[in-house]
Amino acid sequence: MDHFQQSSHHILAELERIDLLVRAQVWRARQLQAADPEFQGLYISEQEVDALLSEAIGRPRWTVEQGTPSLGQLRGALEGMAREIATRKAESARLGIPLRLEELVRLFGLTPFERDVLLVGLAPELDLRYQKLYAYLQDDLTRKRPSLDLVLNLLCPSFEAKLEARRYLGPGAPLLTHHLVQLLEDPAQPNAPLLARSLQLDERLAGYLLAERGDEPDRRLWPHVQVLLPDARMEDLFLPESLKERLQQLARSIADSEPGAVLYLQGPYGVGKQAAAQALCRELGLGLLVVDGEGLMSNEQLAFEQAVTLAAREALLQNAAVYWQGFDALLAEDQGARRRTLFRILASHPRLSFLAGNVTWEPAGGQHRQPSPGTQDRPFLRIPFPQPGYGERRALWVHALDAGPTMEAELDLDGLADKFRLSGGQIRDAAATARSLAYWRDPTGGRPSTADLYEASRLHSSLKLGSLAVKITPHYTWDDIVLPAGQLELLRAICSFVKHRARVYYEWGFDVKLSLGKGLNALFAGPSGTGKTMAAEIVAHELGLELVKIDLSGVVSKYIGETEKNLARIFQEAETSNAILFFDEADALFGKRSEVKDAHDRYANIEISYLLQKMEEYEGVVILATNLRRNLDDAFVRRMAFTLQFPFPDEADRLRIWQQIWPPETPLAGDLDLAFMARQFRLAGGNIKNVALAAAFLAAEDGQTVTMEHLIVATRRELQKMGKSVVDGQFGEYAGSEVAKRSG
């Protein structure tokens, strides 16, 4: 046979050579030792050793039928075996037959001596008889693993060679740096010399050499790593064409040069970082080892340096690039040591490495240039991934829904792509959620509707602002609000602006004409209770967006710089949540800029200027509500796309509000005089709502329909709550009712 047909045949042939070295060592031991009857039963007999040696793996051709060959014969056979193995390896390489032991030597740059160390450790994994042979050679039945002294005696022909070989088993040597073997101390001999330590082949290396478990990753990494066979193609990525072209150029550059670079893919979840990494690896013929960085950092059973080393080693064994997820966690101030450890290990990693995070970061102080001796510097490249634009979002929706022309026509994909600035990953997740909502609505095979897609998009773009904001679920519709015709027209114009923004900006080209100010800012001004919050809800309901009311008490801070931080957080979250920001009583924060007389005035003006900047940058909808328009800074008013003045309702509008405030299910008395209520009491819509609700509870307590008596009682209480004087003359013919008297 002139070549190895498979990797295991090569390993067996190499182990025959190691077996011969063991036989030679046994021969030496017999020359130095004499049997001592006193210790019979406490050691392995000569006859048992002979029997063990006669069971060589693959029955080597150099064995003799009787007796033990001389040391000279063994050395000659050893040299002949080495020559034959070398010839067969070369022929296997020519035929393209992969040999795992040779691949391991190449991956980690091992010398022939280091290769043989691995084989000495591998032998007991194939045949337990080697445990007894090692114990015999160490004159200790309990020592079934080879000591370093035994390893050196087996592999080194002279004392000088042993001294030279010690460096391959010391710190910094590949065998220990890559955790290929472990050196174990005997608990009974603490602080024993190096030669007394036992050698054990790493379990993952044994599995790799023997091709066990389908090449599953190291058990210690199982919860935190995943091996992917890249299927993404560069031309199919939903990325800007300029970015795809740069990535393709990068792939060609990496393919032509060594070592591989460290690429920091920076961008929020779902913008295509992992897909781009897969496409690059596909171009380079590599797999992708995805590492949960935060999970490894929190693993108390595995030291961080060992975890990173094992991950880098696994990537080599899998012929894969490392993809480190959650790199942001290593950018905290207290993680500097771990970050340097990661870069030091990646610096000696011969494959391409990816770091994935959201924070803009560049290395400083040379921490990305810490290669091991004899290696080259790895270039560090930060590649920002932008949020997909309108056209890319629409294409992502079509792809995620597998939507054909008919389905595209049925669904409002234009509105989805424009109103919800989701990443590709979020769109994929939202499409899956929409299918679940459709299945719940119609288990027999209902397809996602536009309503399902809007609901799913809201679920996957929820705002995370904690105490800074309150989410309002919109319920009001156009039928619920009472406003003059001009104000209603402006309110509908706001909705129309958002609905048709995609066509005007992206189809008609206005997008390239505007660098800022692509969002919509509206000012709602008017007395309390005139419908400003209701109008904001109607806009949100009409557009299918979430409404988030900003709590100004949590935003404004007396500490310098804190207000700006809170505002930055609000707009950053809103950018991804696609919500309408509703600042109620906005004059508390957006008041007029004043003449600078002290430090407080200066920083107050900085806050206002900062907010103006963030509003111009924001591409969503911002609604400012104020009771006193004159208190607002003029610069804010000029930047408003729409300004709506909510007037105090006149008698006719108050009557319409009284008529519309009652749900159809509410039992009303036939003689309810709503015209009297509208004429007699000058109340805003919010106060009318309070009166109607209070009257309904009074009627429920009495167990009857809502009557004028209930309205009079509720009105008297509302006026008292508002701090207005109440006289019986206000109630006209209803002033003398028993219920009215009790209410006083």
URHU-V485761 format. One record per residue. RES is the residue in one letter. PSI is psi in whole degrees, 0 to 359 (none if undefined). Layout:
{{RES:PSI} {RES:PSI}}
//
This chain:
{{M:123} {D:2} {H:166} {F:125} {Q:335} {Q:167} {S:322} {S:328} {H:322} {H:316} {I:319} {L:320} {A:319} {E:324} {L:331} {E:322} {R:318} {I:322} {D:321} {L:322} {L:322} {V:317} {R:318} {A:321} {Q:324} {V:319} {W:318} {R:317} {A:322} {R:332} {Q:335} {L:343} {Q:153} {A:145} {A:139} {D:109} {P:336} {E:333} {F:18} {Q:135} {G:343} {L:0} {Y:171} {I:131} {S:159} {E:323} {Q:321} {E:322} {V:316} {D:320} {A:319} {L:319} {L:335} {S:353} {E:45} {A:145} {I:126} {G:9} {R:84} {P:147} {R:346} {W:352} {T:154} {V:156} {E:328} {Q:143} {G:180} {T:128} {P:158} {S:164} {L:323} {G:319} {Q:319} {L:318} {R:320} {G:317} {A:323} {L:315} {E:321} {G:319} {M:318} {A:319} {R:318} {E:318} {I:318} {A:320} {T:315} {R:325} {K:316} {A:319} {E:323} {S:319} {A:319} {R:325} {L:357} {G:25} {I:116} {P:134} {L:115} {R:323} {L:318} {E:322} {E:321} {L:317} {V:318} {R:316} {L:319} {F:9} {G:46} {L:148} {T:166} {P:322} {F:314} {E:324} {R:317} {D:330} {V:316} {L:321} {L:321} {V:320} {G:333} {L:331} {A:312} {P:340} {E:340} {L:330} {D:116} {L:346} {R:336} {Y:334} {Q:316} {K:323} {L:317} {Y:319} {A:319} {Y:314} {L:338} {Q:3} {D:37} {D:110} {L:336} {T:347} {R:89} {K:351} {R:148} {P:134} {S:164} {L:328} {D:316} {L:318} {V:315} {L:322} {N:324} {L:320} {L:345} {C:126} {P:346} {S:167} {F:320} {E:320} {A:325} {K:317} {L:319} {E:323} {A:342} {R:330} {R:338} {Y:352} {L:18} {G:177} {P:139} {G:347} {A:148} {P:323} {L:322} {L:325} {T:319} {H:10} {H:40} {L:327} {V:161} {Q:143} {L:117} {L:136} {E:147} {D:120} {P:332} {A:348} {Q:70} {P:146} {N:35} {A:160} {P:161} {L:319} {L:338} {A:350} {R:149} {S:149} {L:133} {Q:131} {L:136} {D:138} {E:319} {R:323} {L:321} {A:317} {G:321} {Y:312} {L:326} {L:3} {A:46} {E:158} {R:30} {G:31} {D:42} {E:150} {P:167} {D:135} {R:324} {R:341} {L:354} {W:314} {P:347} {H:1} {V:156} {Q:132} {V:124} {L:141} {L:104} {P:131} {D:356} {A:138} {R:145} {M:319} {E:343} {D:356} {L:139} {F:71} {L:160} {P:142} {E:323} {S:321} {L:320} {K:321} {E:319} {R:321} {L:321} {Q:320} {Q:319} {L:319} {A:318} {R:322} {S:317} {I:322} {A:331} {D:353} {S:153} {E:149} {P:177} {G:155} {A:166} {V:115} {L:122} {Y:107} {L:111} {Q:125} {G:163} {P:174} {Y:137} {G:7} {V:1} {G:17} {K:310} {Q:324} {A:320} {A:320} {A:319} {Q:318} {A:319} {L:315} {C:324} {R:320} {E:326} {L:358} {G:33} {L:155} {G:182} {L:119} {L:104} {V:122} {V:127} {D:93} {G:316} {E:324} {G:317} {L:322} {M:328} {S:1} {N:108} {E:346} {Q:353} {L:119} {A:146} {F:315} {E:319} {Q:320} {A:315} {V:319} {T:315} {L:322} {A:316} {A:321} {R:320} {E:321} {A:321} {L:315} {L:328} {Q:1} {N:55} {A:160} {A:149} {V:133} {Y:102} {W:104} {Q:152} {G:36} {F:336} {D:324} {A:335} {L:358} {L:358} {A:154} {E:326} {D:8} {Q:17} {G:318} {A:317} {R:322} {R:318} {R:323} {T:316} {L:313} {F:326} {R:319} {I:319} {L:334} {A:333} {S:7} {H:121} {P:1} {R:167} {L:140} {S:139} {F:139} {L:133} {A:125} {G:180} {N:336} {V:137} {T:124} {W:141} {E:139} {P:151} {A:158} {G:20} {G:17} {Q:346} {H:4} {R:74} {Q:60} {P:158} {S:161} {P:136} {G:357} {T:166} {Q:162} {D:143} {R:129} {P:142} {F:125} {L:126} {R:124} {I:103} {P:136} {F:114} {P:159} {Q:142} {P:143} {G:182} {Y:309} {G:319} {E:321} {R:318} {R:318} {A:324} {L:321} {W:315} {V:317} {H:316} {A:327} {L:353} {D:47} {A:124} {G:181} {P:321} {T:314} {M:322} {E:319} {A:329} {E:330} {L:151} {D:68} {L:330} {D:314} {G:319} {L:312} {A:329} {D:314} {K:328} {F:107} {R:70} {L:154} {S:172} {G:319} {G:319} {Q:323} {I:318} {R:316} {D:319} {A:322} {A:320} {A:319} {T:320} {A:322} {R:321} {S:318} {L:320} {A:321} {Y:321} {W:324} {R:323} {D:87} {P:347} {T:2} {G:28} {G:140} {R:154} {P:135} {S:173} {T:321} {A:320} {D:317} {L:322} {Y:316} {E:316} {A:321} {S:321} {R:321} {L:327} {H:12} {S:38} {S:144} {L:138} {K:79} {L:359} {G:237} {S:354} {L:344} {A:160} {V:128} {K:130} {I:125} {T:113} {P:132} {H:331} {Y:149} {T:180} {W:331} {D:345} {D:344} {I:143} {V:111} {L:158} {P:157} {A:322} {G:318} {Q:322} {L:322} {E:319} {L:323} {L:319} {R:329} {A:326} {I:313} {C:320} {S:321} {F:312} {V:320} {K:322} {H:10} {R:320} {A:316} {R:314} {V:315} {Y:313} {Y:324} {E:325} {W:2} {G:4} {F:346} {D:318} {V:347} {K:347} {L:125} {S:328} {L:173} {G:29} {K:352} {G:192} {L:124} {N:128} {A:145} {L:124} {F:115} {A:140} {G:165} {P:161} {S:138} {G:7} {T:1} {G:16} {K:313} {T:320} {M:319} {A:320} {A:320} {E:320} {I:318} {V:313} {A:318} {H:318} {E:324} {L:350} {G:27} {L:160} {E:149} {L:124} {V:118} {K:122} {I:128} {D:103} {L:335} {S:333} {G:344} {V:311} {V:130} {S:146} {K:346} {Y:135} {I:129} {G:342} {E:323} {T:317} {E:319} {K:317} {N:318} {L:318} {A:319} {R:319} {I:310} {F:327} {Q:315} {E:319} {A:329} {E:325} {T:340} {S:344} {N:37} {A:159} {I:125} {L:124} {F:106} {F:103} {D:149} {E:51} {A:339} {D:341} {A:331} {L:326} {F:39} {G:175} {K:139} {R:138} {S:167} {E:136} {V:111} {K:336} {D:180} {A:325} {H:316} {D:319} {R:314} {Y:330} {A:319} {N:325} {I:319} {E:317} {I:315} {S:322} {Y:319} {L:320} {L:318} {Q:313} {K:324} {M:324} {E:326} {E:332} {Y:133} {E:7} {G:204} {V:128} {V:127} {I:124} {L:131} {A:136} {T:147} {N:336} {L:96} {R:328} {R:345} {N:349} {L:146} {D:138} {D:329} {A:326} {F:314} {V:320} {R:332} {R:1} {M:128} {A:328} {F:139} {T:119} {L:124} {Q:120} {F:105} {P:158} {F:131} {P:137} {D:185} {E:319} {A:318} {D:324} {R:322} {L:318} {R:321} {I:315} {W:322} {Q:328} {Q:349} {I:341} {W:127} {P:151} {P:333} {E:349} {T:127} {P:120} {L:140} {A:149} {G:336} {D:23} {L:119} {D:80} {L:331} {A:320} {F:316} {M:318} {A:323} {R:322} {Q:330} {F:118} {R:85} {L:147} {A:169} {G:323} {G:321} {N:322} {I:320} {K:319} {N:318} {V:314} {A:318} {L:316} {A:321} {A:322} {A:320} {F:322} {L:318} {A:321} {A:323} {E:323} {D:348} {G:34} {Q:187} {T:167} {V:123} {T:175} {M:325} {E:318} {H:320} {L:321} {I:316} {V:312} {A:323} {T:316} {R:317} {R:321} {E:319} {L:319} {Q:319} {K:325} {M:354} {G:19} {K:147} {S:144} {V:124} {V:151} {D:333} {G:337} {Q:335} {F:0} {G:228} {E:347} {Y:5} {A:330} {G:7} {S:146} {E:321} {V:319} {A:320} {K:317} {R:330} {S:335} {G:none}}
//
